[in-house]
Each structure stands twice: as structure tokens, then as C-alpha cells.
């Protein structure tokens, strides 16, 4: 039976959490690495569950950790846990297949973005609800970007005015995301990329500085600092 948070909600959130997190260094799967004494996944699910329109959360966990992840999250929020795949795309597809009838807005969220505020979840969901098929939260690119060729020689400076750094949760109409996964070929790093390949317009909404992705040890330290500051 699929666990539900808000019976009147229209949003299901998929959390692919089966990745190893190699760039974070040796240790447990990335979603289970501790942040201020609790796994990243716990922080992420707690914040998702605080969004009032969320009906269902489905976590795709490492296959060997499904029972442990279910026990970990039971005190946090009603969550369905399924085995994830070797690639992120397979994990999202497994979680999508476990969503019950009802929610027609599907959000896909990285467990590594553990400090994402509930308000961003609601903002993305609202943009899909307003009529968009696919929505991504973004931030402007603030660094100077160089295109580099062989020998690490700079080929030119990229105009950053049209560039955006993409975050999660990414939001989709259920039928759109389902069709994109059914047609998926080579694995991509985000679900918006799958939808783009189907010719579906993807709309941007403002992201959040707190929705940083924990990828390297420095990111973990920064997230600890933000938490200590009340994030």
C-alpha cells in the first residue's frame, strides 16, 4: 500500500536515492551520509513532507537498503520505498511506477539537495498546476564561463546571460514524464533532459540558494553551516 501525506494533495514526489556518491568520498550511499547527525535523505524528506500539496513521496533506495531506509523514514513521514537502479534514470522510473492513481503532478527531487525549502516544492508544483508540462527551478550563473579545448587552452568566453544552473525538484505533468521515460534512450543527468528530447517546452522558475546539491565534502560543510544558521 502506498503511503500518503495529504489525501487532497495533487503532487507526488520521487526521490532517487540509490547513488553511491563517489565524489563525496568513501562511505555509505550518498543519501545516507550524515548531515548534522541525520542522513541527507531524512532532511530532504522532512522538507518535502512539509509542503502542503504533497500527496505521496516515493524513495528509490539502494536495493540492499530498502528495509533500512523504510525504517529510517517511518518516523519522519509516510513514504513508499522501492529498490532503485544502477543509474539515476532507472531509479526515477522505478519510483514513478510506484505512484498510485491520483496525483497528476510529479516532482523529481535529489536527496542530495537536503535543504531545499518546502516553498520551492510548492512553487514548482504551482507552475505545473498553472498549465506548464515541465518546470525546473534555476539560478543565474554568476561565474565567468570559459570554453576550453585540447591542452586546456581557452577557446572563448561563454555569454552567461542566457545560462542557468538547474536545481530540483523538477516538476512534470504525469503523462509527460511517463512518456519521456518510456521513450528514454541514453541515460541523462536530469528528467528535464528526457522531456526536452520529446520536444516538450521546459519552463524555468526561480530556484533557492538553500537548494544546493551536496556532491563534495566542501558542500557537506557548507550545508552544515547553513543548518547551524537556521536554514
N, C-alpha and C positions, 0 to 999 in steps of 0.2 A: 504493500500500500504506500502511495506517495504521501510524504509528509507535507502539510500545508501550514502557512503562516496566517494569511488573511483570506478567508473564503471568498471575499468580494474582490480581491485583488485581480488584476489582469496581466500580471507580469511574472514570468518565470526566469530565474537567473541561473545560468550554467557556470560552474566554476571548475575549469580544468586544473587539476592539482596533482597530476601524476609525474611531473617533470623532476629530473634529478637535481637541477640547479648546479651544474658543473662549475660555472663561473663564480659561484659563491664559496667554492672550496669543498673539501671532503666533509661528509656528514650525512645526515638524514635527507630524504627528498625535500626540495626547497620549501614547499608549502608547510612542512612540519618543522622548519628551523625556528628556534625561539626568537621572539622579539619582546623584550621587556617581560620575560618569564612565561610567555604564551606563544604557541605556534603562529606563524603568519596567517595560516588558514583560519584560526579562531578569530583573530582580529578582523579579517576580511568578512567572514560570515556574520559576525556580530553587527557590523556596519550595514551590510546588505539587508539583514533582517529588520533593521530599524527603519527602512523605507516602507512607508505605509501601503504602497500599491503592490508590494511583492507578495505573490500567492504561493510560489514554490521555489525552493532552492535545490538544485541537483549538483552534487560534487562528484567529479570523476577522480578517484583516488588511485594511488599505486595499487596494482592488483593484489599484492601481498598485504596491503594495509587497510583494506576495506572495512573490516570489522573494527580495527583500532580507530580509524577515522570516524566511523559512526559513533563509537563510544565517546570519542573526544568531543564531538559536536552536539551530542544529545543534550547536554546542559545549556548549550548556547542558543539553539534554535531548532525547530523542526526541519530536518534536512534529509533528503534522499541521497544515499551514497552508492555509486556504481563503480565497477572497475574501469580505469582509464586505459588508454592505449599507449603504444610506444611513441607516437607523435601527438602533438597538441591537437591536431585536426581530428585524429581518431578519438581522443578524449572528449572533445566537444560533441562529436557525432553520437558517442555513447550516452552522454548526458542528455542530449536533445531527444534521443529515443525514449528516455525515461520520463519525459514531461507528460503529465496527464492531460486529458481533454480539458479545455477551458481557457488557459492563458493563451492569448494570441500575440502578445508582445514578449519576445525572447531577448534577454540580455546575456552577453557572454563577458565574464569578468575574470581577470587574472588574480589568483590568490596572492601573488607577489605584490599586488597593489593594495596592501593590507590597510592603509589609512584612508582609502577613498571614502569621502563623506556620503552619508545617505542622500544628501541633497543632489549630488551628482547622479546617483542612481535615478532619482525622480526626474531630474532634468532630461536625461536621455530617454527615459520611458515616455515622458510627456511629449517629446519631439516625435517619437514614433506614433503615439496616440493621435497627434495632430494631423497625421496623414503621410508622413515620410516612411519609405520602405526600409531605409537603413540610415543609422545615425551613429556618429563617432564623436567622442569628446576630444578636443585638441587644445594645444597651447602653441603660441607663436614660437618659432625658432629664434633664439636670441644670439647664438654664437655665429661667428663668421664661418661659412662652409666652403671648403676648397674641394675641387675635383682633382684627384691625384692619379697619375699614370704610372707606368713601369719605372722602377728605380726610385719611387716615392717623389717623383718630380711633379710639382703643381702644374696642372693644365689650365686652371682658371678658377675664378671665384663665382660661386653659385649665388644667384639672386634669391635671398632668403625671404623676400616679401611674400612669395607665394607658397612657402614651405610651412608645414605644421608638424608638431610632434604629437603622435597619436597615443591616446590612453584607452583605458577601459573603465566602465563597461561600455561595450558596443551594443547597440540596440537594433532589432530587426522585427519586421512582421514575420510571424512564424512560418508562413508558407514560403516566404522569400529565402529565409535561412535554410529551411529544409531542402528546397530545390537546389540551392547553391552547394550544399553538402552532397546531395545525390549526384551532382554533375562534377564534383571535385576531381581534379587530376593530381598534379604535383602538390605536395604539402606547402602551404603558405603560413606566414607567421601571424596572420590575423584573419578573422572571419570577414571583415570588410573587404579584404582582397579577393576572397571567394565570390562575394556578391558583385564586386566590380567586374569580375570576369564574365558575369552573366549579363552585363550591360545595365545593371540597376544603379541609379544615381545614389550616391552616399553623401549625406548632409552632415556638416560639422556644427557642433555646439561648443561653447566654452568649457574647457576642462578645469581641473583643480590642481594647484601646486601640491596639495597633500596626496594626490593620487600617483605619487612617484612609484616606480617599479623597483623592487629590491632585487638586484641582479648580482652586485658585487659586495664585498664586505663593507666598503665605504657607504653604500646605500643603506645597509642594515644599521650602521652607526648613525646615519642621518635620520632614519626613521625613529630610532631610539630617542634622539634629540627632540624630534617633533612631538613624540608622545610625552616626553618629560615637560614640554611646553604647553601641553593641553590639547594637542591635535586629536 
